[in-house]
């Protein structure tokens, strides 16, 4: 996985993740249904009415193609957003990078030594069964909270974050 931010000279990546797959595949399946059901219904209706010939047929097929193109773009953006919503833990920082589309990129980072409290929240049947949830990090920085929502194996990520945070604090104490 590509790290969405330039690292410091002595910084190394400890962990990278994106949202759980449950945030991608059901949404893509819904986009597929939205893409296929209305045009199929329209074509079947027009066929039953015997209107798929001539100008009406051309307009119908034009609408079907336009609808499929528009929903295809929406499905691509669902995939793009999932693919480019990345969390990175390095030996120095916690990084949250989001790209909703090609012209949007939001990055937030917090020094690990500024992370004060971390909580794992996993509520509901699906998150419990599929092992995903929220990791809420309280920081002393400008952005008071980091919420990593929908992260796979949040307790495992908490352990990784705790180890990295403890190591960063030990390094910080040794530099003083």
Helices and strands as residue ranges (DSSP letters): E 13-18, G 21-23, H 25-48, H 54-83, E 86-90, E 93-98, E 106-111, G 112-114, E 115-121, H 125-130, E 132-139, E 145-152, H 154-175
